[in-house]
Amino acid sequence: MTRVSEIAEHWFGLCRKAPVVRASQAGIGNLPEPVHEGRPDGGAGGPGTIRRGTGAVLSGTKTLIHNRQLLWFTLLAGLVLAINSIAKCWLIVFPSSSEWRFFFDPDSVRLLPSLALTFVAGLVTVFCLGFLLAGLAVSISSKKDRPFSFFQRLERVKKYLIPLTGASVVMALAGIQLFVHPFIVQGDLFVRNPRWLLFVDPYYAGLLTSLVLIFMIEILTVFCLVFLLAGLILTISSKEGGPVSFFQGLNKAKQYLRPLTGWSVVVALAGSLLFTTGQYSYLLSLVIWQSVNNVLSQFPFNFILTSLLPQHLFIDILPPGLQWGFGIALADTLILSAINVLLFILTLFVVPLLVLERKNLKEAVLGSWTLMKKIWDEVAACVLDLGMVVFAALLMFLLFRFSGVDRVWWDAGQMYTSYTPPGVEWIALGLLYVLALSGLVLVVATVGGIATLDLYTSAKTRESAA
């Protein structure tokens, strides 16, 4: 029994630890002290892993409780996601309404996205060929005695990028007009040579348009969230002799707009590609999208989306299909948000490295990967703790799901149920539950952002001690 107790204490961090000597951190700005100790060798695993990951969550919770103005991050992040859902709903509903029309040919094949994709392919091809020819011309015309490689000649061509790009655009447009020959008659788009088009299949014809529109919304959403996270980190890490407001942290984050924008482009592009791939993948679409839609089709979510809104918010005066479109937009927002959270977790320390150590984007990504390898187990424990809180709150919707069950019976080995429409009391409780669940998710995200700084500080401290 004593041996079992010793093993449990060793792995769960219950044993008494020797004091850890902290080395000074050179070249780093103001960093808060971590609430948990780590091994001086900086390795992952070992005693206290679960406790240290949980300690980061508890530290973030305490910081939020004692510094409630950080809830501005929660409010603004929720506003960003709400605008994201509205923008996606607009993209879903308005193109199918009578006031907005895509160009179709008589066989209902969407030609405009395919035409744009063909133009982009031609532009890239012409530009690459022109760039290589320019490098070859510079190599031939050079009269210097010292030999230069072809790639060194290409470096000299970079100063001609603007005229080369302009000439490539003109030639690509000329090629579209010469080979494809598009024309418009009474608002409808036609082409004389459709064999020159790429991806004319109607199922994939909207792929390029979908990807571009998703990326446009995603880049704005990700940039706002990254900027808010940078402001949150600068607010917590500031030591100016007193508490700093969240808006002061946002004001400090303005000086890092360029690297934050670059990182937002990378995350947005990766998220858009993953999202579009999932949409056009039969297996992923069936598993992920169908699962989310099944949850949203249950009470209380379905009742709020389809029954409560038209009666009390007068959205029936808006274009038809808005309720259906908002349900799909909400599912897309949830899935894309999950993808963004996954990308942020995999690159957890990029934003702290950008704003606290003033690293460039490449150094921040590589540094984040290095730090992640040191404390990946603590990060996993922290994410697991936060995820369990959200998952437990989400499972409470089952209480509403079975609130209207009248009778359950089996017939030929299959189960059948009969339901009664929910009463006013259950509708009110359902609305409160949805609001509380949404608020809880945003608060958990705020705690996760605070815990990111704590994990980052712990990893840097271990790196110095090593």
C-alpha positions, 0 to 999 in steps of 0.5 A: 500500500505504501508503494502504491501511495508513493507512485501516485504521489510521484506522478500526480505531483502530491509529493513535496518538491525541492525548491526550484531556483529561477534564472533571470530571463534575458531579452524578455519583457515583463512576464508574470510569475507562473503559478506552478513549478516545472522540471528544470530540464524543461522536458515534458511529462513527469510528476505534476503534469496534470496539476500544472495544467490544471493550475494554469486554468485555475490561475486564469480563472482567479485572474479573471475574477480579480480583474473583471475588466478583462471581460471586455475581451469576452464581450468583444470576442462574442461580438466578432463571432456574432458578426461572423455568423451574420456575414455567413448568413448573408452569403447563404441567403442573399445569393439565392434571393430574387434580388441577387443573381449569380450568372448561369448559362441555360443549363444552370451551370455556374460559369462565373467561378469557373471563368475566374478560376481559369483566369487565375490559372492563366495569370499564374502561368503567364507570370511564372513564364514571364519571370523566368524569361526575364531572368534569362534575358538578364543573364544573357545581357549581363556583361560582368566578368564575374559569373553569376548563377541563374538564381542570382539573376532572378534576384535582380528581376524582383525589382521589375515585379510590378510591370511583370504583374501588370503585363501578366494580367493583360495577357491573361485577360487577352487569353480569356477573351481569345480562347474562352470568348465570354459574353453577356446577354440580358444579364446572363453569362455565356461562353463560346468555347467552354472546353477551355474552362476549368472545373465546369462540373456544377458541383465544383464550379462554386469551389473558388468563389466559396473559398474566396468568400470564406477567406474574406470573412475568415481573415477579418474574424481571425485578425480581430480575435488575434488583436484581442488576444494580443491586447489581453496578453499585453494587459496581463503582462504589463507592470506599470505600477498598477492595473492596466485596463484592457483598452490600454492593452489594445492600444499597446497592441497597435504597434504590432499590427504588421506581424499580427496581420501576417499571422492572421493571414496564415491562420485564415488561409489554413482555416479556410482551406480546411473548412472548404476541404471538409465541405467538399469531402463526402465523409467529413461533411457527413460526419462533422456537418451532420453531427452539428446540424443534428444538435442544432435541430434539437430543442432548445436550439431548433425552437429558438432558430425557427420558431421564436425569432420570427414572432418576436424579432420580426425577421419575416420582413427580411428575404425568405430563407433567412431562418434556414440560412441562419441555421446553416451559418451558425453551424458553419461558424461553430465548425470554423471556430473549432478549426480556428481553436485547433490552429491556435492551440497548435501554435499557442505561443506565436502571439506571445512571442510576437508581442512580448519578445518582438519576434518576426513571424518565422521566429515566432512560429519556430519558437512556439513549436520549440516551447510547445515540445517542452510543455505539450502535456501541460497544454493538453491537460489545460485544454482538456480541463477547459473542454470538459467544462464546455462539454458538460454544459453542452450535455445539459441540453439533453434535459431539454431534449427529453422534457417533452417526451410523452411515451416511448415504445418499441416496435419490431426492434426499433424505438419510437417516441412521441413528443409534446410541444414545449410550454412557455416555461420550457421555452424561457428556460431554453432561451436562458440556457442558450444564452448561458452556454454561449456566455460560458464558452466565451468566458472559457475562451478568455480563461484559456487566453489568460492561461496561455500567458501562464503556460508561456511564462512557465515554458520560458522559465524552464528554458532559462533554468535548463 
